Amino acid sequence: MTVPSIQLHDGTSIPQLGFGVFQIDPADTAEAVTRALEVGYRHIDTAQMYGNEKEVGEALRSSDVARDDVYVTSKLNNGFHRPDDAEREFDRTLADLGLDRIDLFLIHWPLPTRYDGDFVSTWRTLASFDETGIVPVVNQVEVHPYFTNDDVRAANGRHGIATEAWSPIAQGAVLDDAVITEIAEAKGRSTAQVTLRWHVERGDIVFPKSVNPERMKENFEIFDFSLSDDEVARISGLDRGEEGRTGPNPDTFDYVPD
């Protein structure tokens, strides 16, 4: 099964479906990523904060899949926004992954209440690591049927920025939803597959996480069916606004790990 790619404004492309390793224990990460690559995933999303970059790198280096065929994302930890710190930590991410390059390096959280609110200088530092310019190619934000985050998605679209949806199934909260269940039963699919397909139909990039091989495979098999416009609209209609968030609001999130 071929995963479609999203064209980014810098001329590169990113697989629309990836494998996320958030909350996967480092001891289990290498095996999980190895299994994901065997299933067919070619986009791995990790972060310094996850504590498993080394294990992601271990799986990538031991795989038969060529490095150029895998899109690798990591993220700057919250304690390192100052330019000198960000430069040092980028080098550490490369060292921990055991790679000479990564495809995407994100500011994990903007932290507007810290660093005098100057996340722009952090962004300029990260942009200097490459030659793609200042406009981000992607914006990774919480998106799922209970929090469609359409204003941010629309702003991204106006600037040619692709939307990556974290918490795509609302940490499992949408999987028992009556509307999604009805559509899933009609399609002969799981509610997770229908939810991920809803993201794909809307043009978002998703990277569900699972250490269960069968669930990994199930999450990957979302490109051989489609949803009608009406079905997409029904799922979008489940939006609960701010009450639907499962994670923190980036406007107020203020956490730096010890």
N, C-alpha and C positions, 0 to 999 in steps of 0.2 A: 504494500500500500504506500503510495507516494504522498508525503505531506506537502501541501502547498507552501510557498514562501511569500512573505510580505516584502515588497520593495521599499527600501528606506531612501530618504531624500539625499543621502550621500552616495548613492549608486550601489550600495551593498544590499543584501537581502538577508532575511532572518526566517527560519522555519516557523510556521504559525503555531505548531504544537511542539512543546518541549517537555522535559522532565525536571521537576523541581525537587530539591533535596532539603527543603526547610523541615526542621524537626526530625530528620533522620539521624540517628545516633552515628557518630563517626565510625564506630565499630561495624556498623551495617552498611555504610555508605558505598564502599567500593563494590561490594556485591550487588547492591541495588542499582548502581549506575551501570555495572557490567550487564545485568539483566535487561535494563532499559535499552542499552545499545543493541543487545541481541534481538529485542522486540522490533527495533527499527528507529527508535528516537535518535535524532541527530541534533538536539538542542538541549544543553544542560544548564540549569540555572542554580548557582550557588551564591554564597556571600561570606565575607569574613566573619560576620556575626553568627553564622551557622556552625562554625567550628569544624567544618568537614572539607575544606578546600583540598587538603593534602590527599584525602581519600578519593575525592573526585579525580584529582590528577593521576592517582595510582591506577584507577580504572581506565582512564583515557589512554595512559601510556601502555597498559598491558593489553589493550584491545587491538583487534585486527583492523578496526575501522581507522581510516587515515585521518590524521589531525585536521586536514583541510575540509573534511566532510562533516565535522562536528562544530556547531556554534556554541561557544562557551561564554557565559555571563558570570561575573561576580560583582560584588558591591562593597563600597567603602564603609568601614565601620564608623559608628557615630562619634567616637572619640578622636577622630583624625581629620577634621574638616580644615584645619589650618594648612596653607599651601605646602609647607615643608613636610608636615606630617602626611599629607595626602600623597606626595611624591614618594616618600619612603614606603608607605603602606602599599602603594601600587606595585612597587618592586617586590615587596614581601608576598603579595598575592601571586605574582608570577613564580616566585621561588617555591611557595607552598604547592602550587599546582604542578610545578615542574615543567612549565611551558615557556616558550619564548615570546608568546603573545596571547592575548585573549581578544575576543570579538567585541565585547561590550563590558564597560566598567561603569557602574551606576553609583550615584550618591544614594545610600540606602534610605536615609530620611533627611529632609531638608533642615529640620531643627530650627525653625524661625525664632524660637525663644532663647537660643544659645548663639554664641559666637557673634554677638551684636546683630543677630539676624542676617548676617552676611553670607548666605549660602551661595550667592552669585560668585564670590571670589573662589569658593570651593569648586564651583562648576567650571570657571575659567581655567583653574589649575588642571582639572581632569581633561578639559578640552585640549589643553596644550600637549597632552600625551599623544595626540593624534593630529591629523590634518583635516578633520571633517568640518571645522568651523565651530560656531557657537550654538546654533540651534540644535537641541537634542534630537537624536533620531528616534528615540522611544521614550515613553513615560510609563513607568510601571506603577499602577495604582489599583486599589481595591475595586473590583467590578464583579458582580454576580446578579442573578435575577432579583434578589431582595435589595440590592444597592447598585443600580445600573450606572450611576455616576455619569449621566449623560452630558452634563455641563462641561465636565473636564474632558470627556471624550470628544465633544464638539470643538473645544478649544484646541485640543491636540490636532484635530483634523484641519482646522484653519491654518495651522502652522506646519502642516505636513509631517506631524509627529505621529508615529504609530503607537497605539495603546496596547500595553501588556497588562493583562488582568491577573492580579494575584488574588488568592482565595476564590478561585472561579466557581466553586460549588458551595461557598459560604461556610467553609469548614464542615460540610455535610448537612447544613441546616435545610437546604432546599431539596434534599433527596427524597423526602417524604411529602413534598408539596402535592396537593391534589391535582393542580393543573398540569404540572410536569409529569406526574404519574399517569394521568389520562393520556397525554401525548405519547409517553414512552410505551404504554401498553398498545396503543394504536400502531406504533412503529415497530413493535417487537424488539425494543431496545431498553437498556437500563436508564434510570433517571439521570445517572451521571453522564452517560453518553449523550442524552438529549440536551442536558445543560451545557456540556462542552460544545456540542454542535451549535447551540444558540449563540455562543461566543463567536464561533467560526463564521456563522452566517452574518454576524454584525461586524466582522473584520478585525476582531481582537486577536492578540497572541495569547495563548494559554499554556501553562505548564503544571498540570496536576501532579501531585505527589502520592506515591504509594510504594510500599516495599513488598506488596503482594504480587507475585508474577502474573496471576490471572487478572488482577485489577489493572496492572500496567498494560496488559494486552488489550483489555476492554477499553481503557481510556484512549488507546492508540487507534482503535477501530471506529473512527467517527467521520471518515471521509468517503464512505460508500453509501451514505444516505443523506437526505437533506430535510429541512423543515420548510413548510410553506410560509408565506408572508404572514398569514393569519396566526400560525403557530408561534412564530417569532414574536408577533405583537402580543399574544396572550401571555407569553412568558415575560416579556418586557413589562407588561402591566402588573406584575407582581412587585414592582419596585416599592419600597417602604421609605425611601428617602434616608435621612440621617439615622432613623431608627433601625434601618437595615444593616448598618455597618457591623462587621464582625471584628474589625481591628481598630487601631487608634486613628484619630483624625490628624493628618500631616500638618495642619495649621497649628496644632497645639501639642503634638507629641514631643516629649522632652525626656529622652532616656539615653544615657550613655553607659554602656556596660563597664563594670569594674575592670 
